[in-house]
Amino acid sequence: MDLESVGGLALQMIMEKLNPEDIARVSCVNNRFRSFTSDNTLWFKICSNELHLTQPLDHLGNPLPSFKEAYGTWREAFVMYPWSLVKRVKRCWDRINDWLTNHFPEAKSTLCKGASEAEIQELEDLLNVKLPLPTRLIYRFHNGQEISRLDHLDPDTNTFGSSLGIIGGYTFYDHLVNVYLLPISQVILQTQQIAHILEFLRRSKCVLVAASSMYTEKLFFLNCTNGQLYVGTRNLLSHRDMIPSVPINLVNLNRELDSEQIQDAMLLWLEEHGRRLQCGDIKLHGEGDDKSINLFPEKSPLCSTAVTNGVQVRASAMVIPELVDLQDDLEKYVFAYSIRLSLQPQGCVINGMSHSSCQLYRRRWIIRANDIVVADVNGEAVIGRTSLPQVQPCKPHKCCTDLVVLVSRKSEGLLFVVLEVRLRAYKFYKKTGLILPNASICS
């Protein structure tokens, strides 16, 4: 039996087993085969499997007549990049975009369309750098965020800057951080400005890729030579101190290896951020115009949770890199820990009676660094600068009383053990025990 006598159903099944390159070769055999290889259903499956497309769109989101044309347009647009790396970067952005669509559409609207090769080339020429391939692709999909860094107080939110950064941040005392991805125009401008002060950035081929839009500075620099992503510390200006955001052994820029293994810190950072968003490790806080992505962990093992008598207490901690002082031998690292108190839907139940609210009365916890007790807090209900917070039933986006405090330590590890938290509701006390594992420093 020759191929000419093969039935249409059998040919269709054969085509579905082939990769796009082989399908293109088969289409050159004759008109009959070309007809089968042009079937839109076939190319829908290919686009769905490789690019997770449900509609025939190009890489900028523009509609096209067919899935075959969509696939060809994608391959042509990224012909200079390893295809497996293109698919990986798209998966990274898909995860972030899906979460933003469902939870934070206001922030998604600030994402810019992908940059052109000409725009990326202009950045490289003006800053005299060569962006790693993964970062180039990150900008090809989205050219950062269009967010203004305000130099004045916003009367609507009573804060500086914007809370729409897709990387997110945290707030404690008068320390406000919300990180967004810079568009290429701002990468060029702000890198040039800061390089006049920090000459080593130019020599080390570092570019500013993300920053806080708030009054508090938090700056992320991509080293285009080794592919590492660094975050500035308290002594960035005085001692040029930065700390890495990901383990350097994970970074691999060797183009001679399998393209699946090519990864810089920028891609690893965004992939981990998207994973934490999608898994609920970090969540959206606030309401209305005050919503933002909060970086304090909310799931185990980086967050500890206990419920007693209908009152939930969650504890988590994270290093604050922009306050880290690598020159201080005694208090090198600065952590913020967060206590979140909330009532379960049934309220606080004591002796069979349900109460609609309760109030913090006393608390005790122990903070350890490398198994050494560095703080034993035991006293009345004053946490940081907040006293006697009232705990109310959970509501969407605003279900907890947040208490955030700073501690400084010599070591990177922080173990937080809550021995006792007492809350008062019609003369009752509530006790619970919590353990918080070591905090991570890549946030």
Backbone torsions as a table, in degrees:
resi	resn	phi	psi	omega
1	MET	NA	127.1	176.2
2	ASP	-95.0	171.5	-175.7
3	LEU	-64.6	-26.1	-178.7
4	GLU	-64.8	-26.0	-177.5
5	SER	-93.1	-1.9	179.6
6	VAL	-70.0	134.7	-178.7
7	GLY	-68.3	162.8	-176.8
8	GLY	-63.6	-41.5	-179.6
9	LEU	-63.9	-42.2	179.1
10	ALA	-64.2	-41.0	178.7
11	LEU	-63.3	-40.8	179.4
12	GLN	-62.0	-41.2	179.2
13	MET	-65.9	-37.8	177.6
14	ILE	-64.1	-44.6	-179.0
15	MET	-59.6	-37.3	-177.8
16	GLU	-68.8	-18.2	178.2
17	LYS	-87.1	-13.4	-175.7
18	LEU	-88.5	155.2	173.2
19	ASN	-85.4	165.9	-175.5
20	PRO	-57.2	-35.2	-179.8
21	GLU	-64.8	-43.6	179.5
22	ASP	-68.8	-35.2	176.7
23	ILE	-61.3	-39.9	178.8
24	ALA	-63.5	-37.7	178.5
25	ARG	-67.7	-42.8	-179.5
26	VAL	-61.7	-34.8	-177.8
27	SER	-63.1	-18.3	-178.3
28	CYS	-86.8	-4.2	-175.6
29	VAL	-70.5	-54.5	179.6
30	ASN	-162.8	177.5	-177.2
31	ASN	-65.6	-35.5	-179.4
32	ARG	-63.6	-45.9	179.7
33	PHE	-67.5	-36.3	179.4
34	ARG	-62.4	-35.7	178.8
35	SER	-64.8	-42.6	179.8
36	PHE	-67.7	-37.9	-177.8
37	THR	-75.6	-9.1	177.7
38	SER	-97.4	1.3	-177.8
39	ASP	-60.7	127.9	-175.8
40	ASN	-66.1	-31.8	178.6
41	THR	-63.6	-39.3	178.0
42	LEU	-60.6	-46.0	-176.9
43	TRP	-76.8	-24.1	172.1
44	PHE	-61.6	-44.8	179.9
45	LYS	-64.0	-38.9	179.0
46	ILE	-66.0	-46.6	179.4
47	CYS	-64.0	-35.8	179.7
48	SER	-69.0	-43.1	-177.9
49	ASN	-70.7	-42.5	-173.3
50	GLU	-90.7	-34.2	-173.0
51	LEU	-121.3	-1.6	-179.2
52	HIS	55.8	38.4	177.6
53	LEU	-90.5	135.8	173.7
54	THR	-109.3	-8.3	176.0
55	GLN	-136.3	151.0	179.3
56	PRO	-74.3	93.3	-178.7
57	LEU	-124.9	151.0	172.7
58	ASP	-84.7	-177.2	-174.2
59	HIS	-69.5	-12.8	176.9
60	LEU	-99.6	3.3	178.4
61	GLY	89.0	8.5	179.8
62	ASN	-82.1	137.4	-179.0
63	PRO	-71.0	147.1	178.5
64	LEU	-129.2	161.1	-174.0
65	PRO	-65.7	-32.1	-174.2
66	SER	-148.7	163.7	177.7
67	PHE	-70.9	-30.9	177.1
68	LYS	-62.7	-44.7	178.5
69	GLU	-67.0	-36.2	178.5
70	ALA	-62.1	-45.5	-179.3
71	TYR	-63.4	-43.9	178.8
72	GLY	-62.1	-38.5	179.2
73	THR	-65.2	-40.9	178.0
74	TRP	-62.2	-47.3	-178.2
75	ARG	-63.4	-38.4	179.7
76	GLU	-68.9	-38.3	-178.1
77	ALA	-66.6	-28.9	-176.2
78	PHE	-119.4	31.8	-175.5
79	VAL	-63.2	-24.5	-177.3
80	MET	-86.2	1.2	-177.8
81	TYR	-117.7	151.3	172.9
82	PRO	-60.1	129.1	-173.6
83	TRP	-63.3	-36.4	179.5
84	SER	-64.6	-33.7	177.6
85	LEU	-71.6	-37.3	176.2
86	VAL	-59.0	-46.5	-179.1
87	LYS	-64.6	-36.9	179.8
88	ARG	-66.3	-44.5	179.5
89	VAL	-65.2	-37.9	177.2
90	LYS	-63.5	-41.5	177.1
91	ARG	-60.2	-39.3	178.3
92	CYS	-60.5	-48.7	-179.4
93	TRP	-69.5	-35.5	178.3
94	ASP	-59.5	-42.4	-179.2
95	ARG	-63.1	-44.5	179.7
96	ILE	-67.7	-44.8	-179.1
97	ASN	-63.2	-40.4	179.2
98	ASP	-62.2	-43.1	-180.0
99	TRP	-65.9	-43.5	179.8
100	LEU	-63.0	-40.0	179.3
101	THR	-59.9	-42.2	-175.5
102	ASN	-82.5	-28.5	-171.3
103	HIS	-120.7	-29.1	-171.5
104	PHE	-145.5	61.5	-177.6
105	PRO	-61.4	-26.1	178.5
106	GLU	-61.8	-38.7	179.0
107	ALA	-74.3	-36.4	179.7
108	LYS	-62.0	-33.8	-178.8
109	SER	-65.7	-16.5	179.4
110	THR	-86.5	-11.2	179.3
111	LEU	-70.4	132.2	-179.7
112	CYS	-86.8	157.2	173.0
113	LYS	-64.1	163.9	-175.7
114	GLY	-61.2	147.5	177.6
115	ALA	-77.4	155.0	176.5
116	SER	-86.9	164.3	175.5
117	GLU	-61.6	-33.0	179.2
118	ALA	-65.4	-39.9	178.8
119	GLU	-66.9	-40.4	177.7
120	ILE	-66.2	-40.2	178.9
121	GLN	-64.0	-37.0	177.5
122	GLU	-63.2	-42.1	176.7
123	LEU	-59.0	-47.2	-177.7
124	GLU	-64.5	-37.9	-180.0
125	ASP	-68.8	-45.0	-176.1
126	LEU	-71.5	-33.9	-177.6
127	LEU	-99.9	-1.9	178.2
128	ASN	55.9	50.9	178.2
129	VAL	-134.0	169.2	172.7
130	LYS	-127.9	107.5	-177.6
131	LEU	-63.9	139.9	173.1
132	PRO	-59.7	150.3	-177.4
133	LEU	-54.2	-45.8	-179.3
134	PRO	-59.9	-39.5	180.0
135	THR	-68.7	-37.9	175.6
136	ARG	-57.3	-43.5	-179.3
137	LEU	-68.7	-36.2	176.9
138	ILE	-57.1	-42.8	179.5
139	TYR	-75.9	-25.2	176.1
140	ARG	-66.7	-29.9	178.9
141	PHE	-84.4	-43.3	177.8
142	HIS	-144.7	122.8	179.5
143	ASN	-84.6	60.5	177.3
144	GLY	68.1	-159.8	180.0
145	GLN	-119.2	145.5	176.6
146	GLU	-93.8	86.4	-178.4
147	ILE	-129.5	135.1	178.8
148	SER	-88.7	135.7	172.8
149	ARG	-93.1	108.6	-174.0
150	LEU	-79.1	140.2	175.9
151	ASP	-100.0	8.6	-179.5
152	HIS	-137.3	165.5	-178.7
153	LEU	-74.9	128.9	177.4
154	ASP	-77.6	117.1	-176.9
155	PRO	-66.8	-23.3	-178.0
156	ASP	-76.9	-41.8	-177.4
157	THR	-106.1	-6.8	-179.3
158	ASN	59.8	28.8	178.0
159	THR	-134.4	164.2	172.7
160	PHE	-85.8	143.4	172.5
161	GLY	74.0	-158.5	-174.7
162	SER	-118.6	150.7	177.4
163	SER	-102.4	15.6	-172.9
164	LEU	-96.4	10.1	179.1
165	GLY	-62.1	133.4	-176.8
166	ILE	-76.2	-13.6	175.2
167	ILE	-84.6	-31.7	175.5
168	GLY	86.9	-164.9	-176.3
169	GLY	-177.8	-143.5	-175.4
170	TYR	-165.2	164.0	-179.9
171	THR	-140.2	131.1	171.4
172	PHE	-154.5	141.1	-174.6
173	TYR	51.3	-124.9	177.5
174	ASP	-105.4	22.4	-178.2
175	HIS	-99.4	109.2	-177.6
176	LEU	-118.6	125.4	179.3
177	VAL	-133.0	133.0	172.0
178	ASN	-150.5	112.1	-169.4
179	VAL	-96.3	135.4	176.2
180	TYR	-128.0	161.6	177.9
181	LEU	-86.1	128.4	-178.5
182	LEU	-76.3	137.9	169.9
183	PRO	-71.4	162.6	-174.6
184	ILE	-56.6	-39.3	-179.7
185	SER	-60.2	-38.4	179.0
186	GLN	-78.0	-31.8	174.2
187	VAL	-57.9	-46.1	-179.7
188	ILE	-64.4	-52.0	-174.7
189	LEU	-63.0	-50.9	-174.4
190	GLN	-73.3	-32.1	175.3
191	THR	-65.4	-42.7	178.1
192	GLN	-62.3	-40.9	-178.8
193	GLN	-65.8	-47.0	-176.6
194	ILE	-75.6	-26.3	178.6
195	ALA	-68.0	-22.6	174.6
196	HIS	-66.7	-28.6	179.1
197	ILE	-91.6	-40.2	-178.3
198	LEU	-113.8	87.2	-176.3
199	GLU	-61.3	-29.0	-176.9
200	PHE	-63.2	-24.9	178.5
201	LEU	-63.1	-38.7	179.5
202	ARG	-69.2	-42.2	-179.2
203	ARG	-67.0	-36.3	-178.0
204	SER	-89.2	5.7	177.1
205	LYS	60.4	44.7	178.7
206	CYS	-99.8	140.4	175.9
207	VAL	-126.8	146.2	178.9
208	LEU	-81.8	119.4	-175.1
209	VAL	-114.4	-19.3	180.0
210	ALA	-150.7	148.7	-177.6
211	ALA	-157.1	161.2	175.0
212	SER	-79.7	136.1	177.1
213	SER	-85.6	-7.6	-178.9
214	MET	-83.0	-179.7	-178.3
215	TYR	-63.9	-34.8	-179.8
216	THR	-78.5	132.1	-179.7
217	GLU	-79.9	132.2	167.1
218	LYS	-143.8	116.3	-169.4
219	LEU	-121.8	133.9	177.5
220	PHE	-114.2	127.7	-177.7
221	PHE	-117.7	129.8	174.5
222	LEU	-95.1	123.1	173.9
223	ASN	-84.1	111.8	-174.0
224	CYS	-75.5	-9.8	178.9
225	THR	-85.9	-50.6	-177.7
226	ASN	-103.3	-4.7	176.2
227	GLY	79.8	5.5	-179.6
228	GLN	-82.7	149.3	175.9
229	LEU	-108.4	123.0	-177.4
230	TYR	-113.0	151.3	174.5
231	VAL	-119.0	136.2	-177.4
232	GLY	-71.4	147.4	178.6
233	THR	-104.2	-174.1	178.1
234	ARG	-58.3	-32.6	-175.1
235	ASN	-102.3	28.7	178.9
236	LEU	-58.9	-46.2	-177.0
237	LEU	-75.4	-39.5	-174.8
238	SER	-83.1	-38.1	-176.6
239	HIS	-124.8	6.1	178.2
240	ARG	61.2	30.1	-176.0
241	ASP	-81.3	127.2	173.3
242	MET	-137.0	156.5	176.1
243	ILE	-124.3	147.4	-178.1
244	PRO	-71.4	149.6	-180.0
245	SER	-92.5	-22.6	177.9
246	VAL	-137.5	157.1	176.2
247	PRO	-60.6	129.6	-174.6
248	ILE	-64.6	-26.0	-178.7
249	ASN	-68.8	-13.4	177.4
250	LEU	-84.9	-17.8	-177.3
251	VAL	-79.2	133.2	-179.0
252	ASN	-144.9	111.2	-178.9
253	LEU	-110.3	10.3	-177.2
254	ASN	-72.7	109.1	-176.4
255	ARG	-74.2	-13.1	-179.3
256	GLU	-77.9	-16.8	178.8
257	LEU	-84.4	176.3	176.5
258	ASP	-55.3	131.2	-176.6
259	SER	-60.8	-22.5	177.2
260	GLU	-63.6	-24.0	-175.7
261	GLN	-92.2	-7.7	179.2
262	ILE	-71.9	122.4	179.6
263	GLN	-159.4	132.3	172.4
264	ASP	-104.1	174.7	-176.2
265	ALA	-67.2	-29.2	179.7
266	MET	-62.1	-45.6	179.5
267	LEU	-67.7	-44.5	179.4
268	LEU	-60.6	-40.0	-179.9
269	TRP	-63.0	-47.4	-179.2
270	LEU	-69.0	-37.4	178.0
271	GLU	-62.7	-43.7	179.4
272	GLU	-66.9	-38.3	178.1
273	HIS	-63.3	-45.2	178.0
274	GLY	-62.4	-38.3	178.1
275	ARG	-63.5	-43.6	-179.3
276	ARG	-65.2	-37.3	177.2
277	LEU	-64.8	-49.4	-174.6
278	GLN	-67.8	-33.0	-178.9
279	CYS	-85.1	-6.7	-179.6
280	GLY	82.0	12.7	176.3
281	ASP	-64.4	-35.0	172.8
282	ILE	-127.2	151.4	-171.4
283	LYS	-139.5	174.4	176.9
284	LEU	-85.6	133.7	176.9
285	HIS	-119.6	157.4	175.6
286	GLY	92.1	179.0	-178.8
287	GLU	-138.3	156.3	175.2
288	GLY	57.2	-130.5	-178.7
289	ASP	-77.1	-4.3	-176.7
290	ASP	-100.3	12.4	179.9
291	LYS	-74.1	145.0	176.2
292	SER	-160.8	159.5	175.9
293	ILE	-80.1	121.6	-178.5
294	ASN	-99.1	127.6	-172.4
295	LEU	-87.5	-3.5	174.8
296	PHE	-67.6	126.4	-178.4
297	PRO	-60.2	145.7	-178.4
298	GLU	-126.5	7.1	177.8
299	LYS	-134.1	152.5	176.1
300	SER	-62.4	146.2	9.1
301	PRO	-91.8	-2.7	-177.6
302	LEU	-86.0	-3.7	176.8
303	CYS	-136.1	135.5	179.7
304	SER	-108.3	136.8	-174.9
305	THR	-132.5	139.9	173.7
306	ALA	-144.0	144.7	179.0
307	VAL	-125.6	128.1	175.9
308	THR	-136.8	128.8	176.9
309	ASN	54.5	32.9	176.6
310	GLY	85.2	2.4	177.9
311	VAL	-107.1	122.7	179.1
312	GLN	-99.0	133.5	175.9
313	VAL	-121.9	126.1	176.7
314	ARG	-120.4	139.0	-179.5
315	ALA	-130.0	134.0	176.0
316	SER	-149.9	161.7	-178.5
317	ALA	-144.3	156.8	176.6
318	MET	-154.2	150.6	177.1
319	VAL	-74.7	146.2	177.2
320	ILE	-108.5	92.2	-169.4
321	PRO	-61.4	-33.5	-177.7
322	GLU	-71.0	-9.5	175.8
323	LEU	-107.4	-2.4	178.9
324	VAL	-65.7	137.3	179.2
325	ASP	-121.2	94.2	-177.8
326	LEU	-69.5	-10.9	178.8
327	GLN	-87.7	-11.2	-177.4
328	ASP	-95.4	114.7	-176.9
329	ASP	-74.0	-22.5	-176.2
330	LEU	-93.9	-42.0	-178.3
331	GLU	-129.0	71.8	-173.3
332	LYS	-75.9	-45.8	-174.6
333	TYR	-106.8	142.6	-179.0
334	VAL	-117.6	125.6	179.3
335	PHE	-114.5	150.6	166.8
336	ALA	-116.4	133.5	175.0
337	TYR	-115.6	147.6	-174.5
338	SER	-121.5	129.6	172.6
339	ILE	-110.3	126.8	-179.3
340	ARG	-120.4	123.1	-178.9
341	LEU	-113.5	134.3	178.6
342	SER	-153.9	154.3	175.6
343	LEU	-92.6	142.5	172.0
344	GLN	-73.6	163.9	-176.8
345	PRO	-54.3	-32.5	-178.7
346	GLN	-77.4	-4.2	-179.0
347	GLY	82.8	-173.6	179.6
348	CYS	-90.8	119.1	-173.4
349	VAL	-107.6	117.2	177.5
350	ILE	-128.4	124.1	179.4
351	ASN	52.7	38.3	177.3
352	GLY	82.1	-3.0	179.4
353	MET	-102.4	135.2	179.9
354	SER	-97.7	133.9	178.9
355	HIS	-117.3	138.8	-175.2
356	SER	-82.9	-10.2	177.3
357	SER	-157.1	161.2	174.1
358	CYS	-148.1	172.8	-173.9
359	GLN	-139.7	139.1	178.6
360	LEU	-63.8	130.4	-177.0
361	TYR	-114.4	-51.8	175.5
362	ARG	-140.7	161.2	175.8
363	ARG	-149.8	152.3	173.4
364	ARG	-146.8	131.1	172.2
365	TRP	-150.2	160.7	-178.7
366	ILE	-120.3	133.9	177.6
367	ILE	-111.8	126.8	-179.6
368	ARG	-118.6	147.9	172.5
369	ALA	-129.8	117.4	-177.0
370	ASN	53.4	47.1	177.4
371	ASP	67.7	8.1	177.3
372	ILE	-104.2	128.1	178.2
373	VAL	-70.8	119.7	-179.4
374	VAL	-108.5	-13.5	178.2
375	ALA	-159.1	133.6	174.9
376	ASP	-126.2	97.9	-174.2
377	VAL	-94.4	120.3	-177.8
378	ASN	-146.7	105.1	-177.1
379	GLY	-175.7	-162.7	-178.3
380	GLU	-73.0	175.7	-170.4
381	ALA	-77.4	72.1	172.2
382	VAL	-128.5	115.5	-179.7
383	ILE	-121.4	113.4	-173.8
384	GLY	64.0	-118.5	177.5
385	ARG	-110.2	15.5	-177.5
386	THR	-112.9	134.8	179.5
387	SER	-125.9	143.5	174.1
388	LEU	47.1	52.7	178.0
389	PRO	-68.2	142.4	178.9
390	GLN	-92.6	138.8	-178.4
391	VAL	-104.4	125.1	-176.6
392	GLN	-114.6	166.6	176.5
393	PRO	-60.4	153.7	-176.7
394	CYS	-68.3	139.9	172.3
395	LYS	-135.6	154.8	-179.2
396	PRO	-56.5	133.1	176.4
397	HIS	68.9	-7.8	-177.5
398	LYS	-151.3	68.4	-172.1
399	CYS	-112.2	1.3	-172.3
400	CYS	-135.8	156.4	167.7
401	THR	-93.2	115.9	-176.3
402	ASP	-95.0	133.4	178.6
403	LEU	-131.0	115.9	-175.0
404	VAL	-122.6	131.7	-175.9
405	VAL	-135.1	151.1	177.5
406	LEU	-100.1	141.3	169.1
407	VAL	-135.4	148.4	179.8
408	SER	-116.5	135.8	-179.8
409	ARG	-139.7	159.1	178.9
410	LYS	-75.2	-33.8	-174.2
411	SER	-99.8	169.0	-179.1
412	GLU	-81.6	-23.1	-175.2
413	GLY	-86.4	147.2	177.5
414	LEU	-144.1	120.7	176.3
415	LEU	-113.1	126.8	-172.9
416	PHE	-119.5	115.4	-179.4
417	VAL	-115.5	116.3	176.1
418	VAL	-90.8	110.2	-179.3
419	LEU	-83.0	-37.0	-174.9
420	GLU	-156.8	131.5	171.2
421	VAL	-128.2	121.7	-179.5
422	ARG	-109.2	131.7	177.7
423	LEU	-124.6	148.9	-174.7
424	ARG	-114.0	127.9	172.5
425	ALA	-148.3	103.5	-177.7
426	TYR	54.9	52.9	173.8
427	LYS	65.9	46.7	172.8
428	PHE	-127.7	160.5	176.0
429	TYR	-121.7	145.8	179.2
430	LYS	-123.6	131.5	-179.3
431	LYS	-122.6	144.5	178.1
432	THR	-155.2	156.9	177.5
433	GLY	-122.6	135.5	-177.6
434	LEU	-135.7	152.5	174.0
435	ILE	-132.3	132.0	178.0
436	LEU	-114.4	123.0	179.9
437	PRO	-69.2	179.6	179.6
438	ASN	-56.6	139.9	179.0
439	ALA	-81.6	148.9	178.3
440	SER	-89.3	152.7	-178.5
441	ILE	-108.1	6.3	-179.7
442	CYS	-103.8	69.9	-179.8
443	SER	-130.3	NA	NA
